[in-house]
Amino acid sequence: MPAPGRPRLVTLTSDLGAAYAAQMKAVLSRTIPTGRLVDLAHDLPAHGVAEAAFVLRAMAHGFPKGTVHLVVVDPGVGGRRAPIAIECRDGTFLVGPDNGVLYPLALELGVRSVHRIRRDARIARSRVGTTFDGRDLFAPAAARLADGDSPSRLGPAHVPHPYRIPSAARELGGARGEVVHVDHFGNLITNVPTAWLPARVARVAVAIGPRRARRLPLATSYEALGVGRAGVLGSSFGTLEVAVARRRADRRLGGRTGTPVRFAWSAARSGGVTVNSARPRRR
C-alpha cells in the first residue's frame, strides 16, 4: 500500500499508441504531479479486448498492492458500455471500460466493490468530445483514486460485464487451446500451461488452426532453436508459445489471437532440442 500522503502508483495499458497515451499522462501529471506512472503497454492490437485482458492479468502481478491500473482498450467508446472503477480486496484499483477487459484481473484479485464513473464536471472537467474517454474520463478518475479519493465518490454501484479468459483442455497425449496473445516479436502465446508438459519431451506436434500438424522441437531458448527455425517454448506467461527464432511466427505459421492450437507430445528421443523442466524462462 502507498505511504500516507503519497499518491498511489498508476499503470497505463492501452491500444492507443504513444501519442494518445501521452495525453492521458498529461492529465495524470497535472492532477497528481508527485505521482508515479508506469506504462505497461500501448501497442496492443486495436480493439483487442480479449488479448488485453490476458496481458493485463499477467503483467499486473508484479506491482504492489494499492496500485491503480488504468486500462483503455475501448472499441465502444462513447457508446452504451459503462465506464467503471473496481476496488479489489487487496486495495488495488482498476479503471476502464466495462467491456470485460478488467474482469479477469478483478476476479483473480477479488472484487470488493464496483462503481460506474459519472460523466459530470467533477470527473471530466476538460471533456471535449466523445471519442477519448481515456483522457477525458478514465485518467481523471484514476488520478482521483491515486490521490486517495473513495471509489464511491466516482459514481453509483455497478454490476460489471463478466468475461473469462478461455481455458485450455487436456487431451490424451496432449492439449487443446488457442492463441491468446501475439507478442511484439510475433510469437504465438497460447493458453496451454507449460506445466502440463510431461518430463523428457523433446518434440511436440503442433496444429495451428486448420493447418496440418507439424512436429517441432521443444526448446529452452530462441538461440537453441537457431535462426529461422520454428519451435515450442515455455513463455514468460507460464504457458506454451510457438515461435520462429528471430522471425515472426504469426506470419510464418498463420496464427493470431483466437486461433485454435492443438499440441501432442511424446517421449524424448535422440536428437532435437530438449527441455527437462516445465518452468518457463523469462525473457
Order of alpha helices (4+ residues) and beta strands (2+ residues): beta-alpha-beta-alpha-beta-beta-beta-alpha-beta-alpha-beta-beta-beta-beta-beta-alpha-beta-beta-alpha-beta
